Amino acid sequence: MLKKVFDFFIETNAEDGSFYPTTAGNIALLVIIALLFVVILSLSGDKKKLRAKHLAFSAVAMTLAVLTSIFTVYEFPFGGSITLFRMFFICFIGYLYGTKVGVITGAAYGILDFILKPYAITLIQPLLDYPVAFGALGLSGVFSKSRYGIIKGYILGVAGRYICHVITGVIFFAEYAGGKNVILYSLSYNASYIVPEAVLTVLILLIPAVRQGLDTVKKMALQD
């Protein structure tokens, strides 16, 4: 019975043992995304305008993250890619509305990213690599009210995502280390695509005019 349910939602690749969501599986994942947005509504207080803005800004951030993920700078052979500011858009939601909304938006985007480019070898690995890893970007909300909060929050969120991918690399992709120290291999491999994007983004965020523009957007996002 459980196998029939699994096969209904998940299609297994006989060659390498990886699996992907079926059409029914994708629909189920989209339902989960919708439920996450319902959770965002429940965290948005009683003001209807603010609730609408939570959803609108979160949806726009996810859309921009998807678009920037399509136009990759470099795609690595064993997963991961250098994109232009994809992580920033999710971190920005945490900066706007705090950690809870940021984490939920990141998790929703992670599920969407899995739908668009699925790859899984166990049930736990995609959970860590997608909703948990991208949800960690929402930790940027820790510094939402801090001076230079967008920069500090971005670094924290990216670090959270990086740690998640390092863990999955050590546990699930050790075979790709080729005899090298698995931990060092996972640390270096994941840094190779996360650090360049992070450094470029931070350099842009250090420009005063950029931060001022983002502060203006934040004021708009928080207005009733």
Secondary structure as UniProt FT lines:
FT   HELIX           2..9
FT   STRAND          10..12
FT   TURN            14..16
FT   STRAND          19..21
FT   HELIX           23..42
FT   HELIX           48..70
FT   STRAND          74..75
FT   TURN            77..78
FT   STRAND          81..82
FT   HELIX           86..97
FT   HELIX           99..116
FT   HELIX           124..127
FT   HELIX           128..132
FT   HELIX           133..135
FT   HELIX           136..143
FT   TURN            144..145
FT   TURN            147..148
FT   HELIX           149..172
FT   HELIX           174..177
FT   TURN            178..179
FT   HELIX           182..205
FT   HELIX           208..222
//
